Structure formats: C-alpha cells, structure tokens
Amino acid sequence: MKIFVTGASGFIGGSVAARLARAGHQVRGLVRDPAKLDAVGRTGIEPVLGTLDDAALLTREAQAANATINAASSDDRRAVETLIAALAGSGKALIHTSGSSIIADEALGELSSAVFDEDTPFVTHPEKQARVAIDRLVLGAGGLRGIVVCPSLIYGTGLGAEPDSAQLPRLAALARETGVARHIGRGLNVWSTVHIADVAELFRLALTEAPAGGFYFVENDEASFAAMVGAIAARLGLGAPQPWAPEEAIALLGRQTAVFSLGSNSRVRARRARALGWIPQQGSVLGWIATELPKG
C-alpha cells in the first residue's frame, strides 16, 4: 500500500511511518526541516520536503497515496481541511492523530477519579475544544474513511528519526539540568500510558480494519506523575522527587505543557482498539523508566 504520512521526522509520525515501512508498505513522509531528510530516509521512508501550509503539496501527496496519516499536528485545522478536500469522494482512509489531553482537567497535581472510554460523555476544557472540533471534522467527513487515533502519554524510544516523546523526556531533561526531579503540585494526578511501538501497531491495524468514523483511545496502563517522576529520580540517581509550584512550572514551561500535559488527569480506556484486535505487547511505563530511560 502507498501511504503518505505527515510529521515523518517527529516522534509519533516517524515511528508510525517506520513501522509501516517495515511492514512492507511504500511510505512517503512529509518533512519540514531539510536537515532531517537523510535521517528520515534511513528509516525506510521516502522523505518529501514541505510543510502543512503547502496545500498543493498535501493535495498531491494524499491523492497519489492509498491512505494518508496526519501525525504532524493535532491542532492545524487548515491542513486537515486540505486533506479532507483532497480525499473527498475517494473512499480512502485519512487517519488523524489526536491526544488524550482532550479530556484533561486543571487538577494541578491532584487526583481525579474520572475515567473515560470512547463512549463516555465528557465536557472538553475550553482550551481543548478546537482540537476536539478537528477530531469531529475528520470523523464526520463524507466520501472518505475518516479515523481518529487518540494516544495517551506515550513512552519508549521512537522507531523513526526522533527518539523522544514530549512528556517524560522533558521532565527527565529538567531533572538532569537542575539535579532535582519534580512533579506539578503533589503529583497525584494520573495519566494513562502506552508504549510507542504499541501506538504504531494500532495505526498499522487501523489502516485496514478501522471503519469510517472510528475513534480510538490508545492506552495499556496508567500511573501517577509522582510515581513516574519518582522512577525518573531513581533512574538518574537523584534524591526524592519534589513538588513543583504550578505557577513556577507555568512560567518555565508554558500553560499548555504545565497544566494540561504534566499537571492534569487523563485517564482513558482503549476499549474500541482492543475490540479491533489490538493487543499491546510492551511493558509498563515504570518498568521502561527504570531500565531504558536514557541517563545522559
């Protein structure tokens, strides 16, 4: 199958593209930075230099492929609209990557008992409503097979050109720089977690098995940030993790990262993915931190 993947030099897109290439698919991947073309090419992907702003390029690549995966941005509505228009009436698959922060709260390190599967009603925080609107745009698109894959906190080393995910490597880097591992507030907030190899496998499965309008959370476990940061501290040989005042974290990292990526609860269950035949194979996030998180 010919597949076009946006975000091919990124963590998710690069991993998905590399997994599909290894499965025998012909993969062309959008790469924004010319300096990353060679690295992407070495993973078995044919790199395409360009950006999400180039509507003509997106249209051409999507129409030439048998399926398109958008993993470059969960929040670029114009790019998604371009891909939908390009594929309208074709019946081809368009798989869009979202993220489980769509159900995140403003807990600032406190625990919430709320757990969501794909059929659980939820009220999205105002700052995440634009992302949900894009998800719904894909799911409701006519004349194509629109699918949304919504991963939780992803861990593991990337399969493509970019090895690092967003959340845990950021916390580990800060711990190395400062000598102190920190979590927002008391760190009691919990996120569902999933290994990048299992995420990539769900994308591969969804290409052929997911129906139009399919929405899939992706998770295989959950852990509190206190537990994950504690494991980071142990892995790096640091002392006990320390609470981080939310206002200080926001000042350093920005509101979106501090509040919604690190200080919130995002607890989901991948009921539909498992019904599709997805069977996660990787170990737990705490086990990965303890044995595989880079120390340097």
Steps between C-alpha positions, in 0.01 A plus 500: 500500500616854424473713814561871553596599857532858624738563790739232379796655683308520828461249780155361420498552125853371460428191707178423315663554160798281591271222627297508179815496287623194689165335434563533126301811419632772270512805728554862403546734795466876529812659651516870584871533580746431215760398757286199594447360151788252516408374846143437390617329182715260701185365671360369172278800427514708183522855636297782348623848586217739586265636762136476599449846349563368149147401397603400149763261631264344756233456236738342251653258750167397656339436163798292379492279812263219596474641854612811689606535863516846654746491790658843460254700711182430693403865484555616140144524371593644161725203420226256598248685287743479206542124543124445529437700185773310315353162594129581470321236297801269488399265782862499614608499864601819678634424847540807719707504820339662803602469867331410826557849638157564345360365828769656722402714799661781701582282800849648549631177646187377680326169424173464313300177494352571156582233239382515138458254219393589148130505592528697824351849469742774597519876506819627342694779667455822297869501410467156338173548313669597174683165496177310562336693217775381263450140616130528424571653163701192403249255644212663317669549164302353213637305208805371685584278796573747778662351813640663815769334715531663842809387696550556870845573651748330267829358625780299342767579243368608162519262206583778255735796480379664825565289812325711766135554589373821658421445865741268683818600310422865582473421871815287486694776324396754763601259775844455344546875461393593852588188697141481627214293359170687532130439449225761490356552848464173690528293182194294581355559153483192279545449128437191295817388322602304191826399335581654161539158337145412603375836370661436162345156486151642551551737208606204285189307602268796453611541139313187398262422786357827635165612357413853395432712805714283728642677808760316708662579833839331538619381842637196676541609863498812716725663757512810715756767425636455853578137413645584158712787629612282791613238248685771304678612817605145580618437144711817501637443849334806647331556832131475572277690252378840607169682453505778242288808558264522200569869444875432479448213255270714285756781493770262376306259277192693393140443599418225251792280603489563876123486546375257237800277423656465844254619767173349381321167516443320171367152569359308205422143398572372148188286475449544126865444413496165677173409330675572170756234585773721644707313761770709674831318533723735699567530873394772742611861501662462842694197378618691193618795709682271739690313228500699175460874563826659379717608791696761311 
